Amino acid sequence: MLSFSLNPDQEEMRKVAAEFARREIEPRWREADEKAEFPLELLSLAYEQGLMGIAAPTSLGGLGLGATEEVIFTEEMAKVNPNLAVGLILQGSLAPSILWNFASQEQQQEFVPPVLRGEKILAMAITEPTAGSDVSNVRTTARRNGPDTWLLSGEKCFITLGEYAQQSLVLARTDEAEGIDGMRFFIVDTDAPGFRVKKMDMWANRPAPTSQLFLQDVEVPESRRLDAGFREIMATFNKERILVAARWLGHSQHAFSWAMEYATTREQFGKRIGDFQSIAFQFADAHVAIEAVRWLTYRAAWMWDEGLPIKDLMLDVSAAKLLSTQTAEKVSQMALHIGGGWGLVKDELPVARMAIDAFIAPVTVGSYEVQKRIIARKLGLRTE
């Protein structure tokens, strides 16, 4: 329950998103988790419901709304299953937003609408074995092959939905001498010669599977190069961190609800286990943490929608991302502990899955240490 007001249109979006999550995600997430497969039909179903491209320009088939509406959508999806929420927000916002923000009009018109309609998958290929939190260390190269083509070579890892993608946005180094300014994005067809995909077998995040991408002299036309690189993706990361915070907000509420239902129906020593002070106080702490995450996340989204400069957003964005991920870990572990042995029974109380999935929280879009470094610097402290 929100502690502040949304406008009527935003309240209606929450209702529509919550109903969509109950109707379409709830029946699918267990099988998706078991098979480590993303149900691709969710994308077109979300588009038909008006839930894809929430912040995309209307000229490209989007709704032209803001970060607050994206947070509402992400939170409601994650309350049912945070991993399927990842796939939806990746395809409805994060990946195509690089195009609608930085690509040419021709590139936007060609590549964005099919993604928003769920007809094609667009992966974001940034992370590498030696470039996780340190994006400046990207080693994938793009070298000229005549005036009109480039050859890309390198390796990417932990690429969400990479095995399904028809195109990948590959961040590559075009000029070593220019340092971080010598990087650009390329729209790469995944069936191009020299492009290979290998699925990564992960314990967590299974319904939104990840892959390794291998590129060996993959030919890409000049028309597929974007005038965007390191600086643009770092700005985009701030928006992504807001949505990641919304994802873990939903995750924490999911775990909290499971634990509360169990604690108010399970009896020991003649009373509900939730009425024991040692258990009740855990719920009190979890409630406070979740509400704090809610305020930080929605405040960061509001600031984004107000158009504040990135430098003025970073403190609040990093605070939301840090606390949301810390809370997801703590509340998931609390739920697992309260569930006792039943928490480990797959078909009874699947809090073990929530606890495992929460392990990925600290390392998505900047680790705990990265967020703390940003926060400390914004407070005027040196972190060398």
N, C-alpha and C positions, 0 to 999 in steps of 0.2 A: 504494500500500500504506500503510495507516494506521500511524502511529507510536505509537498508543495504542489502548486496547481499547474496542470497542463491546460492548454486551450482545448475547446471542444473537438477540433479536428485531430489533435494529438491523442485525446482520450479515445476517440473512435478508432484511430490507428492501433492503439493498444488492444482494444477489443477484437479487432479484425486479426491482428497478429496472434493473440492468445488463442483464438478459435482455430486459426490455421495450424498452430503448433499442436493443439490437442487432436485435430482431425487428421493431419498429414504426417507429423513427426512422431507422435506417440506410437502409432502402429508399426513404424518402420525401424525405430532406433535399435531394438534388440538384434534383429537380423543383420542390420548394417554393422553393428559392433562385432557380432559373431563372425561374419564373413570379411570384415575389414574392407567393406565396399560402400561407396557413397551412392544412395539412390538418386540417380540423375534426374528422374522424373520430378523430383521436388523443385527443381529450378523452373521448369515451365509452369508447374502448378502455382508457385509463388508469383510468377509473372502474371498469370491469369488473375490472381487475387490482388494485383497492384502492389506487390511487396518486393519487387526487384527494381534496382536503380532508383532508390528513394531519393538520393541526392543528385542523381544524374540530370543533365539538362533535358527539358521536355523535347527539344529538337532531336534528341537521340533516343527517345522512347522512355525517358525517365520521368520522375515526378517533380523534380526541381525543388525538393524540400531540403531540410538541413540535418546537421549532426544529431540534434535532439531526437528527430524521428528515427534516425538510424539506430540510436541507442535504445529507443523503445522497442523497435523490431528485434534487435539482437538480444536484449534482455528477455523478451517473451519466448524467443526460440530456445534460448539457453536454459530457461526454467524447465523445459521438457527434455532437451538433450543439447548440451553445449557444443558437442562435436559436429552435429549436423548444422548447428547455427554457424559454425566456422565456414563450412562450404557455401552456405547461402550468402553470408556477408562478403566472402571473398569474391564471389561471382557477381553479386549485386552492387558491390561498392569498391572494395579495395583494389582489385586488379584493373577493372575498366576505368577507375578514377584516374589512374596514371595517364590513360589515353584522353579522357575528356578534359583533363587539366593541362596536358603538355603536348599532345599530338597535334598534327595538322588537321584541318577540317576534313580533308580527304581520308586520312587515317581514321579519324573518329567515325565518320559515316560508314566506312567499310567494316570496322572491327567491333565497335561498341554495341550497336543494336542486336546482333546475333547472340552476344553474350548475355545481355539483359533478358532476352527472350528464352534463354536456356537452350538455344540451338547449338552453341559452341562453348567450349570450356577454354578459358584464358588463364594460364598459370603465371604466377609471379616468381621468376627465377633469379633470386638475389643471393641467398645464403650459399656459402661454399665451405669445404672442410676447414679452410684457414680464415674464413671471413664470416663469422657469426655476428656477434655484437660489434665487431670492428669491420664495418662495411667498406671502409677505405682500403682494406687489404684484398679486395676482389682481384683474382688473378686471371679470370677468363679474359681472353684477348679477342679483339676484333681488328683485323688488319686489312688494308685495302687490297682489292683484287681487281685492279682496273678502276676506271672512273665511276662505274655504276654498281659495283658489288663489293661485299665484305666477306671475309672468311672468319668464322667464329670458332674458337677452340677453348675448351675448359671443362670444368665439372661443377655442378650445382647439387645441393643436398637439402633434405627436409623441405621439398617443394610440395605443398598441399595440392592435392588433386592432379599432380603432374602426370599420372598415368592416363588420365582421361582427356588431357588437353589437346586441342587441335593447334593452338598457338601458345607460345610462351613468351613473356616479356623478359628478355635476358639482359641483365646488366653486365656490360663488358668494358674492358679497358681499351680505348682507342689510341691513347697516346701516353706512354709511360712517363715522358718528360713533364707532362702537365699535372701529374699527381692526381688528386681527387677531382680536378676539373677535366681530366682526360678520360672520363667514363660516359657512356651513353647507353640508353635502352634500345634494343632491337626487337621487333616483332618477328619471331622465328616459327616457321611451320615445323611441327614436331615429326612430320613424316618426311622431312628433307633428308637427303643422303648425309650420313655422318652424325645424325642425331639419334641417340639411344636413351631409353628410359628403363630404369630398374626400380621396382617397388621395394620400399624399405619396410621390413617387418617390425612394427612398433608395438610396445605393450600399451601405450596410451594413444588417445586421439584416433582410435581405430576406424570410426565411421567417416573420418575425413583423412584417408590414407595419404602418406607422403612418399616421395620418390627421390631417387638420384637421377640427375640428367647428365649425360656425357655428350659433348660436342667435339667433333674432330673435323676441322675444315668445313664447317657447315656454311654453305653459300647463302647469303642474305642480300637482297637488292637494297640499294641506297634508299629507295622509297619506303623501306621498312625501318629506317633509323629514326629515332626520336631526338629532338633537341632537348633532351632531359637526361640527367645522370645522377651523380652522387648527391648534389645539393637538393635537387628536387625530391629524391626519395627520402632524404632525411626529414624534409618538411612533411612529406606524406606520412612518415612514421608517427608523427604526432596525432594525426587523425586515426591511424590504425590503433594507437595505444588507447584512445578513447573507446573505440569499439571493442578492443580486447578487455578493457575494464568492464564494459557492459556484459561481455560474455562471462567473465568470472563472477560478476554480480549475480547473474542468472544461475550460474553453477552453484554458488553458495546458498541461494534461496532454495534450489532443488534439494541439496543435501540437508539443509535445515528442515525442510518440510518432511522428508523421509524420516529424519530422526525424531521430530516432534510427533508424528503419527505413531511411531513405534513406542516412544516414551509415554504416551498417554493411553496406550492400550495394553502394554506389557505390564503385568503385576508381579511383584516379588515381595515377600514378607507382609502380604496383606494390603499393599497399596501400589499405585502406579509408580513406576521407577522414576518418572519425571517429577514426582513430588518429593523425592529425596533431595536434600539441599545440594549435595555434591553434583547431582545431575542438573538440577534447576539452575544453578549458578552458571553452568556451562552454556545453557541456552541464553541466559541473560547476557553473558559476554558476547556470544555469537550474534545476538540481535543488535547490540550496540555497534559491533564491527560492520555488519551488513548495512545498517542505516548510514554509517559514516561513508562506506563505499558508495552508496546511492547518492549522497550529497556531492561527494567529490566528482563522481562520474557525470552526473547531470550538470554540475557547475562547469566542468570542462567542456561539455558539449555546448552549453549556453554561450560560453566565451568564444568558442569556435564560430558559432552562428552569428555572434556580434561582430565578427570580422577582426578580432584583435590580432596584432602581429604575432608571428610564431614565437618570437623571443619573449613575449608577454604571456604566452600560453604554457610554456614548457614546464614551469613549476607546478601548476595545477594538473596538467596532463600526467606528468611523471608521478605525482602524489596519488592520483586516482589509479594509475596502473600498478604502482607498488602495493598500495593497501588492498586493492582488489585481489591480487594474486596471493598475497600473504593470507588474506581472509579465506580464500577458496581452499588453500591447503589446511588451515586450522579447522574450519567448519567441516570439511570432508573427513578429516581424521576424527573429529568429535563424533560425527555420525557413525563412523565405522566402529568406534569404541562403544558407543551406546547400543548399537545393534548386536554387540557380542558375537556369539557364534553364528547367529542368523545373518549378520552382516557379510559373512563369507559364503552364504548359500546363493548361488547365481540366480535362481528363479524366485527367491523369496524377498530379499531386501538388498538390491544391488548397489549398496553403498561402497563396496570394495572397488567397483568400477569407477565411481566418482573419486575415490581417494587416489586411485592410480592415475586417472586423467589429470588430477590436480597437480601431479608431480611436474607436468609440463608448464604449469603456470609461471614459474619464476624465469623461464628462459625464452618466452615468446615476446618478440619485438622489444628486446632489450632486457637483460637480466636484472635481478635485484640490485646488483652492484652498479650497473649503468644508471638505473633510476636514482639511486642514492647519490651518485656522483653529480647527476644533473641537478637534483634538489639542493645539495650542498653548495654547488657553484652559484645557483640562483640566490642562495642566501648570503653570498659574498664570501664564501670560504674556499680556500685552496684545497685541492684534493690530490696534489702530486704525491 
